[in-house]
Amino acid sequence: MVDHHHWQLDGSAPELYERYLVPAITQKWADDLVGRAQPRAGEEVLDVACGTGVVARSASRCMLHGHVTG
């Protein structure tokens, strides 16, 4: 007997990536990268090829004030 039941997650690929993979994997990498770069309050940060913006968001939390562009 063949089971024809399939599972499907609700949401688009970018939404699912942001919901599941960013918190589990890429957030840790982003925080590590920002920690190594050590942006300071008042500086400007440019995140080139930012994808979901996980690095830009991490930098903005680290800096408190400044300018982050993704």
Residue pairs with C-beta under 8 A, 6 or more apart in sequence:
9 16
11 19
14 52
17 52
18 52
22 52
22 54
26 52
26 54
27 54
27 58
30 54
30 55
30 57
30 58
31 58
33 55
33 58
34 55
34 58
34 59
34 62
35 62
37 45
37 59
39 45
39 59
39 62
39 63
39 66
40 63
40 66
41 63
41 64
41 65
41 66
42 63
42 65
42 66
43 63
43 66
43 67
44 66
44 67
44 68
44 69
45 56
45 59
45 60
45 63
45 66
45 67
45 68
45 69
46 69
47 53
47 55
47 56
47 59
47 68
47 69
47 70
50 56
50 70
53 70
55 70
56 68
56 69
56 70
59 68
60 66
60 68
